[in-house]
Amino acid sequence: MSEIKLAAVARTEFGKGAARRLRRANQVPAVLYGHGTNPLHVALPGHDTMLALKHSNALYSIELDGATTLAIVKDVQRDVVRQVIEHVDLLIVKKGEKVAVDVPVHIVGESAPGTIHVVETQSLSLEAEATHLPQAVEVSIAGLAGGATITAGDVVLPAGAVLMSEPDVTVVTISVPQASAADVAAEEAASDLAATQSAASAAAAEKA
């Protein structure tokens, strides 16, 4: 994925009140840090930032005072009730360096007929080049039978990525669904009812 450009402006006011004023002006408080530099407090455009954050592990090109800084998102603080982005932490990166990131797991394919799959691990920790971070890790379950298990060590990683998660961590399991006790009881009740109705019909026929 290409770099996502965001135009930033330096912040001179801090605190909750200043942050609220920024958000009312459709801006998002953020901080840029890393590579031994002092944290740089900035404001990002609200709508553009919201759209940009929909992409996992995106590379951002932050434009500030005529200079461009490459960064990745390390943390996003949200108001879960109002669905508002409250603050973004951005880590400065350089081309060629590697960073550790959590990459979401995407299941592809269908397991064998009559089976279901359960995702045990939603993301894997990988080390990858900062300017070429994978958006997701695809895990194929095509044709897998009940009882099959895929661990982190089994997953084919994107080119250049190194697994940081424990290799024996279970990512997905395949199983054959078992009828619940309620289902079994319902089937038995239906069978008993059918038998009773059949006996009643036979008795009625004999009387006739």
Secondary structure, 3 states (H helix, E strand, C coil): CCCEEEECEECCCCCHHHHHHHHHCCEEEEEEEECCEEEEEEEEEHHHHHHHCCCCCCCEEEEECCEEEEEEEEEEEEECCCCEEEEEEEEECCCCCEEEEEEEEEEECCCCCCCEEEECCCEEEEEEEHHHCCCCEEEECCCCCCCCEEEHHHCCCCCCCEECCCCCCEEEEEECCCCCHHHHHHHHHHHHHHHHHHHHHHHHHHHC
